[in-house]
Amino acid sequence: MRKNGRGNEEIRELKIYPDFLKFPEASVFLELGDTKIICSASIDDKPPPFLKGTGKGWITAEYSMLPRATEKRNIRESVQGRLSGRTQEIQRMIGRSLRSVVDLSLLQERTIIIDCDVIQADGGTRTASVTAASITLAILFHRMKNEGLLIESPMRALLAGVSAGIVEDKLLLDLDFSEDSRAEIDLNLVKTDKGEIAELQVTGEGRTFRKEELLSLISLAETGIEKILEEERKVLEKLQIKV
């Protein structure tokens, strides 16, 4: 058995709290086991320079981790004066995933900034950030429409992400840090509630892998994503938001 008696095909306990922060236009606090993330959305009433005059908007994401989000303290990247390669990669992944389900022309010439801040990390922070960002964006667009800032919500689907991996020759869903650090094969999957893939990352950490193993991991991750999407829908239904 895994930590807390979890089966190999079970995700960790998921809790989602909307409107966690007072000042952002929308925010979500998400707990996935011991991984805890605060996500917020902000509106900038101008597009990036490369979209000026096109009538289209943009969505960008920033990701960061508190120094004591992990067992040992990490130096703040602002103190180092640069973002790590890992942080840049995750920011791009979140932004790409969100843009894939949004009609940017309906945003008009605005930029939506999504901030994902990890306050406690125990594996799966990038996929959990995508999940939190998806809910935050749905809440934001609903409010913008109600306030007359949008004619209709530009969000065409919900997103959810989860990790899976092979650890000691066992297929495991939703890896915590102790499992992720020992994974032979590590996979991150982001899908829409329409069943389409937005992002797929897979790495042979300890060895190469066969196509059959990849397909098994994808199938396992998909079962986790369905459970996460169910929780997302419950949260949005309480807020009377439909995507």
BAFI-3210 file (N, C-alpha, C; in Angstrom, 3 decimals, decimal comma, padded with zeros to 6 digits):
// residues 243
n [1|2|3|4|5|6|7|8|9|10|11|12|13|14|15|16|17|18|19|20|21|22|23|24|25|26|27|28|29|30|31|32|33|34|35|36|37|38|39|40|41|42|43|44|45|46|47|48|49|50|51|52|53|54|55|56|57|58|59|60|61|62|63|64|65|66|67|68|69|70|71|72|73|74|75|76|77|78|79|80|81|82|83|84|85|86|87|88|89|90|91|92|93|94|95|96|97|98|99|100|101|102|103|104|105|106|107|108|109|110|111|112|113|114|115|116|117|118|119|120|121|122|123|124|125|126|127|128|129|130|131|132|133|134|135|136|137|138|139|140|141|142|143|144|145|146|147|148|149|150|151|152|153|154|155|156|157|158|159|160|161|162|163|164|165|166|167|168|169|170|171|172|173|174|175|176|177|178|179|180|181|182|183|184|185|186|187|188|189|190|191|192|193|194|195|196|197|198|199|200|201|202|203|204|205|206|207|208|209|210|211|212|213|214|215|216|217|218|219|220|221|222|223|224|225|226|227|228|229|230|231|232|233|234|235|236|237|238|239|240|241|242|243]
n.u [000,830|000,324|001,289|-000,905|-002,612|-003,373|-004,475|-002,849|-004,064|-005,328|-006,039|-004,676|-006,311|-008,456|-009,039|-010,810|-010,928|-012,697|-012,299|-010,334|-008,578|-008,705|-008,304|-007,698|-009,208|-010,215|-009,746|-008,236|-007,764|-006,022|-005,761|-003,973|-003,564|-000,669|000,291|-000,032|-001,575|-001,912|-003,852|-004,298|-006,055|-005,517|-006,431|-005,162|-005,562|-004,501|-002,981|-000,174|002,702|003,021|000,472|-000,939|-003,442|-004,613|-006,979|-007,121|-006,721|-004,600|-003,254|-001,252|001,068|002,419|004,646|005,589|007,490|007,336|010,090|010,170|008,453|009,248|011,088|013,723|015,052|014,669|016,435|015,069|014,010|013,906|015,874|018,101|018,061|017,194|015,013|014,683|015,374|013,484|011,280|010,613|009,878|007,596|005,873|005,438|004,155|001,743|000,601|000,389|-001,416|-003,753|-004,321|-004,991|-007,638|-009,126|-010,837|-009,144|-009,789|-012,224|-011,552|-010,790|-008,588|-006,855|-004,866|-004,680|-003,426|-002,191|-001,379|000,396|001,127|003,073|002,654|003,169|004,916|004,558|005,034|003,699|003,150|003,055|000,977|-001,156|-001,233|-002,169|-004,760|-005,853|-005,611|-007,348|-009,901|-009,876|-009,763|-012,224|-013,990|-013,214|-013,866|-016,625|-017,396|-016,465|-018,135|-020,632|-020,240|-020,279|-017,962|-017,270|-018,788|-019,450|-018,346|-015,007|-013,990|-013,670|-013,527|-013,004|-009,991|-007,854|-005,170|-002,767|-000,308|001,510|003,260|005,962|007,074|009,405|008,687|005,918|002,805|001,770|-000,613|-000,820|001,687|003,377|006,027|007,999|007,584|007,828|010,512|011,716|010,875|010,905|009,826|008,237|005,289|003,280|000,057|-002,332|-005,680|-008,768|-012,237|-013,592|-012,290|-009,936|-006,394|-004,307|-001,727|001,167|003,659|006,412|008,949|011,837|013,128|014,765|015,182|014,722|011,551|008,707|006,303|003,881|003,944|003,842|001,249|-000,257|000,293|-000,817|-003,512|-003,991|-003,546|-005,654|-007,890|-007,553|-007,779|-010,467|-011,696|-010,743|-011,863|-014,556|-014,638|-013,988|-016,234|-018,210|-017,469|-017,787|-020,493|-021,707|-021,151|-022,716|-021,739|-021,176|-019,244]
n.v [-001,197|002,303|005,568|006,657|004,570|004,457|003,185|001,864|002,990|005,268|008,733|011,356|012,852|015,402|018,828|021,802|025,243|027,968|031,546|032,269|034,317|037,850|040,115|039,526|039,217|036,684|033,647|030,601|028,077|025,157|021,842|018,923|016,096|016,489|018,532|021,926|024,714|028,093|029,884|032,654|035,146|037,908|040,929|042,626|045,497|045,638|044,202|041,923|043,343|042,100|041,462|043,744|045,724|043,624|042,731|040,561|038,805|037,668|035,003|034,471|032,808|032,661|031,002|029,947|028,945|028,773|029,398|027,538|025,574|023,086|020,300|021,077|024,365|026,447|028,807|031,967|032,730|035,322|036,510|035,289|036,418|035,428|033,231|029,745|027,030|025,019|026,372|028,191|026,378|025,169|027,372|027,992|025,667|025,762|028,144|027,498|025,326|026,546|028,467|026,793|026,106|028,360|030,921|033,311|035,580|036,422|037,512|040,032|042,904|042,230|041,143|038,240|037,376|034,651|033,553|031,101|029,862|027,855|026,700|024,555|021,679|018,464|016,768|016,594|019,297|020,858|019,824|020,016|022,767|023,507|022,452|024,002|026,516|026,291|026,199|028,695|030,396|029,846|030,868|033,557|034,383|034,032|036,012|038,294|038,294|038,673|041,232|042,690|042,883|040,982|039,508|036,858|033,892|033,072|030,579|027,309|024,728|022,723|022,107|019,535|018,161|015,536|013,408|010,396|007,313|004,892|003,016|001,106|-000,960|-000,849|000,520|003,681|006,076|009,622|010,735|011,176|013,114|011,339|009,119|010,111|010,840|008,416|007,360|005,394|005,835|008,791|010,606|013,329|014,479|016,485|017,069|017,902|018,427|017,438|015,304|015,623|015,895|018,270|018,650|016,649|015,081|013,026|011,074|009,069|008,385|006,572|004,559|003,340|003,031|001,047|001,254|000,132|000,446|003,223|003,738|002,447|004,027|006,477|005,756|005,142|007,680|009,061|008,057|009,244|011,938|012,136|011,877|014,180|016,161|015,775|016,792|019,446|020,252|020,058|022,147|024,380|024,173|024,778|027,455|028,232|028,196|027,476|025,749]
n.w [000,000|-000,585|000,700|003,278|002,785|000,128|-003,010|-005,996|-008,217|-007,419|-006,898|-004,833|-001,932|-002,915|-002,601|-003,161|-003,011|-003,858|-004,473|-002,581|-002,021|-001,301|-003,032|-005,851|-009,167|-009,536|-007,733|-006,462|-004,047|-003,896|-002,795|-003,090|-001,757|000,081|-001,439|-002,034|-003,451|-004,414|-006,624|-008,743|-010,682|-012,829|-014,523|-017,255|-019,044|-021,638|-024,559|-025,158|-026,854|-029,414|-030,198|-030,451|-031,890|-033,234|-032,232|-030,627|-027,505|-024,753|-022,779|-020,037|-017,842|-014,546|-012,359|-009,171|-006,255|-002,777|-000,539|001,646|000,775|000,374|001,895|002,449|002,531|-000,288|-002,298|-002,995|-006,276|-007,119|-005,611|-006,647|-009,098|-011,520|-013,382|-012,872|-015,166|-014,896|-013,723|-015,783|-017,775|-016,633|-016,354|-019,057|-019,852|-018,363|-019,379|-022,168|-022,045|-021,020|-023,000|-025,068|-024,757|-024,942|-026,696|-028,019|-029,462|-028,490|-026,109|-026,610|-026,738|-024,350|-021,556|-019,661|-016,608|-014,994|-011,854|-010,247|-007,223|-005,294|-002,143|-000,616|-001,432|-002,670|-004,821|-008,174|-008,754|-011,096|-012,737|-010,954|-010,729|-013,259|-013,131|-011,005|-012,195|-014,352|-013,141|-011,884|-014,098|-015,321|-013,411|-013,462|-016,149|-016,127|-014,329|-015,646|-017,865|-016,618|-015,685|-017,959|-019,427|-021,212|-024,065|-024,289|-022,562|-023,245|-022,835|-023,788|-022,844|-019,888|-018,039|-016,769|-014,911|-014,269|-012,737|-013,576|-013,193|-013,427|-010,873|-009,301|-011,026|-010,909|-011,923|-011,095|-010,042|-009,861|-008,484|-005,390|-003,810|-002,813|-004,365|-006,959|-007,010|-007,217|-009,550|-012,484|-014,973|-015,895|-016,153|-017,273|-017,729|-019,372|-019,908|-021,648|-020,709|-022,766|-023,632|-025,022|-025,571|-024,081|-023,208|-023,028|-021,326|-021,074|-019,642|-019,636|-016,817|-015,421|-017,165|-020,544|-022,279|-023,302|-026,000|-025,229|-022,466|-022,262|-023,309|-021,368|-019,129|-019,942|-020,125|-017,420|-016,246|-017,401|-016,044|-013,562|-014,251|-014,988|-012,488|-011,237|-012,862|-012,243|-009,633|-010,166|-011,635|-009,658|-007,908|-009,607|-010,247|-007,810|-007,767|-009,771|-012,384|-015,730|-018,067]
ca.u [000,000|001,023|001,039|-002,313|-003,399|-003,875|-004,211|-001,996|-004,859|-006,085|-005,428|-004,720|-007,514|-008,480|-009,909|-010,753|-011,604|-012,712|-012,295|-009,493|-007,936|-009,641|-008,114|-007,694|-010,502|-010,632|-008,664|-008,547|-006,776|-006,170|-004,955|-003,939|-002,719|000,139|000,624|-000,983|-001,307|-002,813|-003,885|-005,086|-006,139|-005,533|-006,729|-004,404|-006,370|-003,769|-002,395|001,272|002,994|002,884|-000,949|-001,563|-004,127|-005,173|-008,271|-007,017|-006,094|-003,553|-003,212|000,098|001,096|003,646|004,683|006,678|007,413|007,887|011,356|009,954|007,432|009,881|011,714|014,879|014,771|015,207|016,672|014,089|014,552|014,072|017,174|019,102|018,035|016,775|014,153|015,310|014,828|012,272|010,189|010,219|009,194|006,266|005,078|005,029|003,188|000,450|000,081|-000,012|-002,608|-004,906|-004,636|-005,531|-009,090|-009,720|-010,928|-008,467|-010,420|-013,322|-010,963|-010,445|-007,169|-006,556|-003,998|-005,040|-002,218|-002,480|-000,269|000,318|002,136|003,101|003,019|003,702|005,138|004,773|004,852|002,557|002,795|002,750|-000,361|-002,106|-001,337|-003,053|-006,117|-006,267|-005,719|-008,552|-011,056|-009,743|-010,112|-013,674|-014,626|-012,906|-014,631|-018,032|-017,585|-016,276|-019,360|-021,684|-019,941|-020,351|-016,635|-017,230|-020,098|-019,616|-017,108|-014,170|-013,463|-014,377|-013,457|-012,250|-008,749|-007,368|-003,890|-002,333|000,907|001,516|004,633|006,325|007,974|009,698|007,927|004,483|002,164|001,157|-001,296|-000,678|002,864|003,869|007,457|008,808|007,429|008,363|011,981|012,176|010,187|011,677|009,153|007,446|004,375|002,326|-000,980|-003,393|-006,747|-009,983|-013,422|-014,088|-011,484|-008,796|-005,131|-003,724|-000,281|001,657|005,097|006,824|010,412|012,464|014,037|015,737|015,377|013,836|010,261|008,036|005,061|002,789|004,013|003,354|-000,203|-000,816|000,393|-001,803|-004,821|-004,083|-003,690|-006,990|-008,852|-007,386|-008,281|-011,922|-012,062|-010,459|-012,875|-015,792|-014,529|-014,053|-017,631|-018,949|-017,148|-018,379|-021,949|-022,077|-021,044|-023,620|-020,903|-021,140|-018,237]
ca.v [000,000|003,575|006,449|006,841|003,440|004,714|002,170|002,304|003,705|006,313|010,041|011,832|013,613|016,690|019,853|023,024|026,359|029,175|032,866|032,147|035,612|038,978|041,170|039,163|039,086|035,308|032,893|029,245|027,351|023,738|020,866|017,569|015,500|017,504|019,614|023,019|025,755|029,236|030,388|033,884|035,714|039,377|041,448|043,783|045,981|045,799|042,936|042,015|044,129|041,383|041,319|045,072|046,018|042,413|042,428|039,342|038,892|036,698|034,448|034,090|032,232|032,707|029,910|030,086|028,071|029,387|028,771|026,371|024,675|021,769|019,938|021,959|025,693|026,849|030,245|032,621|033,028|036,778|036,817|034,819|037,324|034,757|032,070|028,476|026,401|024,290|027,328|028,668|025,281|024,983|028,545|027,836|024,569|026,247|029,100|026,777|024,534|027,438|029,077|025,786|025,962|029,706|031,686|034,570|036,718|036,892|038,255|041,360|043,206|042,158|040,057|037,610|036,859|033,615|033,316|029,850|029,884|026,616|026,975|023,296|020,805|017,041|016,113|016,941|020,720|021,472|019,432|020,606|024,186|023,603|022,223|025,199|027,625|026,082|026,629|030,144|031,050|029,714|031,838|034,900|034,686|034,144|037,327|039,307|038,315|039,284|042,661|043,306|043,005|039,993|039,147|035,465|033,326|032,520|029,276|026,270|023,443|022,664|021,341|018,902|017,496|014,610|012,668|008,942|006,860|003,514|003,014|-000,286|-001,782|-000,728|001,709|004,462|007,316|010,802|010,479|012,160|013,371|010,153|008,226|010,795|010,825|007,057|006,885|004,991|006,552|009,872|011,169|014,376|014,567|017,486|016,821|018,697|017,647|016,874|014,118|015,935|016,136|019,605|018,576|015,329|015,054|011,720|010,987|007,880|008,878|005,559|003,604|003,548|002,374|000,528|001,925|-000,434|001,074|004,593|003,714|002,070|005,202|007,449|005,234|005,310|009,110|009,482|007,749|010,280|013,208|012,099|012,144|015,591|016,958|015,669|017,736|020,787|020,535|020,278|023,495|025,365|024,084|025,536|028,874|028,394|028,494|026,388|025,919]
ca.w [000,000|-000,636|001,849|003,637|002,323|-001,228|-004,023|-007,105|-009,219|-006,724|-006,711|-003,455|-001,599|-003,608|-002,039|-003,969|-002,337|-004,695|-003,827|-001,392|-001,778|-001,319|-004,027|-007,283|-009,837|-009,242|-007,095|-006,004|-003,245|-004,219|-002,060|-003,628|-000,728|000,764|-002,373|-001,829|-004,446|-004,542|-008,000|-008,879|-012,029|-012,904|-015,862|-017,750|-020,164|-022,899|-024,983|-025,374|-028,062|-030,687|-030,525|-030,504|-033,142|-033,843|-031,647|-029,823|-026,199|-024,452|-021,426|-019,647|-016,498|-013,749|-011,388|-008,203|-005,103|-001,568|-000,124|002,498|000,250|000,371|003,176|002,613|001,992|-001,588|-002,432|-003,857|-007,601|-007,228|-005,021|-007,606|-010,250|-012,755|-013,219|-013,233|-016,366|-014,512|-013,554|-017,113|-018,464|-016,052|-016,724|-020,457|-019,917|-017,865|-020,351|-023,385|-021,759|-020,895|-024,303|-025,979|-024,570|-024,903|-027,939|-027,667|-030,137|-027,649|-024,986|-027,099|-026,505|-022,918|-021,105|-018,397|-015,952|-014,012|-010,921|-009,498|-006,164|-004,525|-000,751|-000,103|-002,584|-002,436|-006,104|-009,017|-008,666|-012,404|-013,180|-010,002|-011,074|-014,426|-012,631|-010,262|-013,147|-015,154|-012,346|-011,694|-015,362|-015,517|-012,506|-013,971|-017,359|-015,724|-013,714|-016,682|-018,664|-015,805|-015,546|-019,278|-020,038|-022,287|-024,617|-023,883|-022,028|-024,309|-022,417|-024,531|-022,143|-018,642|-018,073|-015,547|-015,125|-013,233|-013,065|-013,422|-013,373|-013,097|-009,722|-008,934|-011,983|-010,671|-012,469|-010,018|-010,419|-009,000|-007,661|-004,438|-004,034|-002,534|-005,516|-008,138|-006,956|-007,520|-010,753|-013,659|-016,053|-015,297|-017,153|-016,902|-018,752|-019,227|-020,879|-021,528|-020,361|-024,023|-023,907|-025,882|-024,871|-024,213|-022,936|-022,645|-021,070|-020,559|-019,582|-019,079|-015,785|-015,033|-018,258|-021,689|-022,062|-024,485|-026,384|-024,423|-021,144|-022,433|-023,450|-020,061|-018,263|-020,398|-019,704|-015,974|-015,981|-017,822|-014,986|-012,548|-014,777|-014,899|-011,098|-010,958|-013,563|-011,459|-008,521|-010,750|-011,978|-008,406|-007,443|-010,520|-010,128|-006,608|-008,123|-010,915|-013,555|-016,696|-019,124]
c.u [000,873|000,709|-000,464|-003,205|-003,960|-003,519|-003,395|-002,748|-005,731|-005,314|-005,483|-006,015|-007,413|-009,489|-009,707|-011,576|-011,563|-012,710|-011,511|-008,855|-008,939|-009,527|-008,129|-009,112|-011,073|-009,446|-009,173|-007,408|-007,041|-005,223|-005,094|-002,988|-001,987|000,668|-000,460|-000,598|-002,365|-002,708|-004,765|-005,037|-006,228|-005,762|-005,847|-005,104|-005,561|-003,127|-000,876|001,538|002,752|001,420|-001,663|-002,168|-004,754|-006,583|-008,272|-006,352|-005,095|-003,712|-001,784|000,081|002,451|003,528|005,844|006,433|008,032|009,169|011,165|008,733|007,932|010,583|012,931|014,591|015,439|015,416|015,632|014,732|014,728|015,409|018,301|019,156|017,648|015,863|014,916|014,677|013,543|011,080|009,697|009,432|007,770|005,352|004,562|003,980|001,804|-000,183|-000,408|-001,315|-003,856|-005,299|-005,284|-007,050|-009,807|-009,706|-010,380|-009,086|-011,582|-012,831|-010,785|-008,992|-006,887|-005,543|-004,512|-003,764|-002,653|-001,237|-000,533|001,461|002,019|003,539|003,498|003,766|005,376|004,478|003,627|002,189|002,414|001,349|-001,438|-002,300|-002,248|-004,505|-006,647|-006,486|-006,973|-009,792|-011,045|-010,176|-011,615|-014,437|-014,430|-013,785|-016,125|-018,303|-017,418|-017,508|-020,490|-021,496|-019,953|-019,008|-016,450|-018,646|-020,448|-018,290|-016,288|-013,630|-014,310|-014,366|-012,735|-010,999|-008,509|-006,073|-003,558|-001,057|000,654|002,948|004,786|007,404|008,162|008,804|006,421|003,971|001,421|000,549|-001,021|000,462|003,099|005,388|008,308|008,734|008,051|009,888|012,559|011,621|011,164|011,147|008,211|006,605|003,498|001,336|-001,982|-004,421|-007,925|-011,140|-014,131|-013,242|-010,269|-007,551|-004,634|-002,212|000,064|003,170|005,443|008,334|010,840|013,517|015,147|016,038|014,536|012,534|009,636|006,751|003,896|002,771|003,494|001,831|-000,880|-000,792|-000,635|-003,196|-005,033|-004,300|-005,087|-008,045|-008,773|-007,965|-009,809|-012,400|-011,838|-011,497|-014,217|-015,786|-014,593|-015,500|-018,467|-018,727|-017,852|-019,901|-022,446|-022,044|-021,950|-022,873|-020,885|-020,116|-018,631]
c.v [001,259|004,382|006,679|005,736|003,581|003,559|002,739|003,156|004,793|007,627|010,391|012,608|015,013|017,624|021,146|024,109|027,596|030,447|032,860|033,479|036,752|039,832|040,734|039,071|037,673|034,590|031,534|028,756|025,870|022,904|019,510|016,788|016,602|018,583|020,678|024,205|026,848|029,759|031,635|034,383|037,232|039,794|042,660|044,244|046,347|044,460|043,045|042,729|043,397|041,159|042,660|045,320|044,814|042,111|041,187|039,620|037,776|036,206|034,006|033,603|032,448|031,667|030,157|029,164|028,776|028,672|027,530|025,552|023,235|021,522|020,807|023,286|025,907|028,354|030,841|032,967|034,524|037,221|036,405|035,690|036,672|033,590|030,813|027,937|025,657|025,229|027,841|027,608|025,119|026,149|028,410|026,745|025,027|027,187|028,429|026,026|025,410|028,041|028,080|025,646|027,313|030,328|033,086|035,787|037,276|037,660|039,724|041,666|043,371|041,049|039,544|036,993|035,874|033,395|032,033|029,816|028,638|026,952|025,718|022,301|019,373|016,266|016,606|018,404|021,305|021,104|019,970|022,092|024,385|023,426|023,458|026,378|027,509|026,557|028,143|030,896|030,975|030,712|033,260|035,259|034,822|035,539|038,454|039,422|039,006|040,790|043,394|043,505|042,035|039,728|037,712|034,963|032,725|031,128|028,165|024,901|023,628|021,828|020,679|018,182|016,571|013,931|011,172|008,491|005,378|003,568|001,568|-001,244|-001,786|000,571|002,416|005,739|008,398|010,618|011,577|012,258|012,120|009,155|008,825|010,731|009,447|006,525|006,523|005,711|007,562|010,516|012,239|014,533|015,652|017,226|017,766|017,800|017,120|015,674|014,353|016,260|017,552|019,565|017,153|015,401|013,686|011,592|009,639|008,310|007,875|004,556|004,022|002,798|001,975|001,317|001,435|000,179|002,506|004,615|003,337|003,248|006,261|007,025|005,410|006,779|009,602|009,170|008,780|011,607|013,249|012,417|013,609|016,486|016,910|016,680|019,175|021,171|020,814|021,692|024,544|025,346|024,846|027,029|029,224|028,866|027,266|026,707|025,039]
c.w [000,000|000,625|002,035|003,089|000,930|-002,158|-005,167|-008,127|-008,579|-006,718|-005,221|-003,197|-002,204|-002,954|-002,825|-003,278|-003,248|-003,854|-002,527|-001,008|-001,974|-002,577|-005,498|-007,849|-009,682|-008,611|-006,617|-005,129|-003,460|-003,369|-002,743|-002,736|000,011|-000,176|-002,284|-002,704|-004,363|-005,967|-008,051|-010,317|-011,941|-014,349|-016,137|-019,024|-021,396|-023,260|-025,011|-026,693|-029,373|-031,091|-030,640|-031,888|-033,812|-033,350|-030,773|-028,487|-025,989|-023,020|-021,141|-018,201|-015,849|-012,639|-010,448|-007,015|-003,903|-001,143|000,743|002,066|000,262|001,707|003,475|001,940|000,640|-001,605|-003,375|-005,202|-007,812|-006,645|-005,964|-008,853|-011,558|-012,406|-013,604|-014,507|-016,076|-014,389|-014,896|-017,873|-017,956|-016,401|-018,150|-020,607|-019,473|-018,878|-021,616|-023,167|-021,699|-022,238|-025,259|-025,864|-024,528|-026,306|-027,651|-028,346|-029,316|-026,427|-025,309|-026,700|-025,019|-022,680|-019,756|-017,831|-014,868|-013,159|-010,149|-008,491|-005,304|-003,103|-000,042|-001,255|-002,137|-003,717|-006,846|-009,037|-010,017|-012,880|-012,241|-010,290|-012,271|-013,993|-011,912|-011,203|-013,998|-014,411|-012,160|-012,938|-015,625|-014,649|-013,025|-015,162|-017,052|-015,150|-014,741|-017,569|-017,894|-015,651|-016,886|-019,959|-021,197|-022,773|-024,232|-023,329|-023,159|-023,995|-023,019|-023,850|-020,826|-018,844|-016,728|-015,875|-013,969|-013,696|-012,929|-013,646|-013,098|-012,023|-009,273|-009,719|-011,726|-011,285|-011,338|-010,572|-009,388|-007,991|-006,637|-004,596|-003,835|-003,683|-006,769|-008,174|-007,270|-008,832|-011,863|-014,900|-015,409|-016,385|-016,532|-018,050|-018,386|-020,317|-020,628|-021,115|-021,601|-024,464|-024,773|-025,056|-025,143|-024,039|-022,503|-022,514|-020,499|-020,695|-019,021|-018,079|-015,466|-016,120|-019,439|-021,428|-023,382|-024,758|-025,530|-023,022|-021,201|-022,501|-022,131|-019,097|-018,649|-019,942|-018,205|-015,611|-016,346|-016,762|-013,862|-012,988|-014,714|-013,480|-010,734|-011,622|-012,832|-010,311|-009,019|-011,034|-010,726|-007,881|-008,299|-010,453|-008,910|-006,871|-009,295|-012,162|-014,457|-017,774|-020,306]
res [m|r|k|n|g|r|g|n|e|e|i|r|e|l|k|i|y|p|d|f|l|k|f|p|e|a|s|v|f|l|e|l|g|d|t|k|i|i|c|s|a|s|i|d|d|k|p|p|p|f|l|k|g|t|g|k|g|w|i|t|a|e|y|s|m|l|p|r|a|t|e|k|r|n|i|r|e|s|v|q|g|r|l|s|g|r|t|q|e|i|q|r|m|i|g|r|s|l|r|s|v|v|d|l|s|l|l|q|e|r|t|i|i|i|d|c|d|v|i|q|a|d|g|g|t|r|t|a|s|v|t|a|a|s|i|t|l|a|i|l|f|h|r|m|k|n|e|g|l|l|i|e|s|p|m|r|a|l|l|a|g|v|s|a|g|i|v|e|d|k|l|l|l|d|l|d|f|s|e|d|s|r|a|e|i|d|l|n|l|v|k|t|d|k|g|e|i|a|e|l|q|v|t|g|e|g|r|t|f|r|k|e|e|l|l|s|l|i|s|l|a|e|t|g|i|e|k|i|l|e|e|e|r|k|v|l|e|k|l|q|i|k|v]
***
